[in-house]
C-alpha cells in the first residue's frame, strides 16, 4: 500500500522491486528483461492511484466528548460484583488466563530409511522444520506459477467442458492440489484477476462461450473464499479440542495447518486408546507419555477422549469438505499416513465398543473412498498370514513333551517305589539281614583294626539312614532328605506352607522351558480362532516379537530406526507378492510421484537439479515409496502379539527381554557371507595360536629348553621332574 507522502522516485523504485519479484526465477534472463518494463508500468499506475486515494481520504473522526459534568465515580471501598470470588476485598477481579500456546514443537531426529520419504508414524505434524519447509514450498510454488494463463481458446473449454462435466472451483482457478499446496485470499484474487483479464467477453467477441467461462470464474472465486472461512473455522475447532489456539500464521493459508492438526488429533486418539494387545502397565505409561510429550497440546486426556467418543462434532468434521480440501492440498506421503491413521481410529472405536461404530463412519468412507482400497489390502495381508493352503499338516509338538514328561514322572515314581521297598525289606528282615552282612565279611580282616575305613555296605547305609524310621544322621540320610525335598518341591507352590524357593531349581528350569514353548505357540497361533500361521507369517511374526521390547518394560519409539527398517523390508516383500494381482493398484497410494517442474509446464535453469519432494530437505534423492505403513503392517501380521500406544510399540515378551536387530532376525546373503568370513578368520587365528603353543614352553619348563615332552629324541631340556636332584 502506497503512503500519501510517497514521492514519484520512491514509487518507481517500489514498482521495480515488485515487478522483479512477480516474475518466476525459472524464466530466462532475456525474457525477464523483456517483461519487466510492462509489469513495472502497471504496478506504478496502481501505486499512484493508491497514493491519491490515501491523500484525499478524510481524517479519522475524533471520539465525541460527552457534554456536561462527568458521571460520578464509584464510592470509595466499593468492590465490583464477582471480585470477592477467589480474592480479597478491594482487589481487582482476576484476569482470565491466556489461552495455552501451541505445543513446544521441536525438530525430531528420525534417521531416514533409504528409498522412503516417510516411514511409519513419524510425527511430521510436530516437526517445526518440516512445517516450515511445507509453508515455504507453497509460497515458492505460487511464485513459479504466476501469470501462467493459456490461450483463451484453450482456457474456455477447460473451464466449461463440453461433455457436461463440472470443474471444481480450485481447478478452475488453478489453486490447491498436491503440487501448489494451500492458498489464501490474495492467491484467489490474483488468479481471478489474471484469468478474468484474459477471458473477458469484450476481449474475445469471436468466442461464443466466453461469457459462460467468465461467469464460472466469478462463481469459483466466491466458492473458494467461502471455503477459506469454513477451513479456518474447522482449524480453530480442532486446535481448541486439544487445548490450543490457532495463530495468524496458521490462518493465512489454513490448508496445511488444518491437515496437520487433523493428523495430530488422530494420532493422539489412537495412542491414548491403544491398539492391539495393551496391558495395564503399558496403558499407564501411554497416559504419562502423552502428558510429557511435546507433540501434543497441554490438554486433558479424559476430555479429549470424551469429545471424540461421546460427541459427534469432531467426527463430523472429518467427513466435511474443508478436511477433504486440506487432504487434496497435502503431499502424497502425508495423505497416505492420514488414511492409515483414520482407518486405525475406526478399528480402535470398534474394539472399544464391541465391533460397533457410529453412523458417521460411512459418510467418512464416502468422503475418502481411498479408505476402501487400503482396507481391502489389509484384509489380503491378513488372509496371507493365516492361509496354510499347500503347506504340510501341522505337527503336534505339544503332545510329545507331555508324554515324555509323564513317562519320566512314572519312571521316577517306580524307581522311588523300588528303593523304598528295598529299604523296608531290609528293615523287616531285622537281625537276619545284619547277621548275613556280618557273616559275609567275617573272613575278612577287621578294616578298622588295621587302620582302614569302614566298608560301605547296605547294612551300613541302612543303619545311617535309620531304617524305615527316617531318623538317621549319616551322610546317606542327608542325601535322602535333600532328594525328598526336591521331589516334593516339584508338586508344591508358593502358597503351600513351608515352601522353600531354593529347592525348586529343577522345577524352575522346567517352567522356563515351558514358557519358551508357550511363547512360541503364541507367536504361531491366532489368539482367538486358534489358526496356525503359515510359514511366511511365522517367520515375520517371530522377527517382530524378537525386535520389539516387552510390554512390561518399555516401548520402542515410532521413530525407532530398527523397527522402521523391519517395516520397510516387510513392505518390499509384500510388494513382490502383490505383483500381477488385483491388489497391486492399491500400492499406487504409497508409491512416490517423482514430479519435476517440466511436469507442470516450465523448465528449470540449465544445470539445475530438480527439487526434492515438497517439504523434504533439499538434496534428498528420489525415493521409490512416499509412505510405508509400518504400524499397520506390524499390527496386522503380529495380531495377538504386539501393541501400540502413544509411547511406541511393544510385544508380549517376558520381562527383561533383550531386543534383536534386523540383521540378527532376517539373516540375508550379506549377513551369511559376513559370518563365514568371521569363521574363517577365527579358524586361522586358532591354527596360528595352536602352532605357537606347540613351539612354546609350558609353565613347567625350566631353562631355555623346549616342552617337557622333548627331553628325549625331541631335543631340548626336560621338565623340572626330569632334572637330576641337586646336591645339598
Order of alpha helices (4+ residues) and beta strands (2+ residues): alpha-alpha-beta-alpha-alpha-alpha-alpha-alpha-alpha-alpha-alpha-beta-alpha-alpha-alpha-alpha-alpha-alpha-alpha-alpha-alpha-alpha-alpha-alpha-alpha-alpha-beta-alpha-beta-beta-alpha-alpha
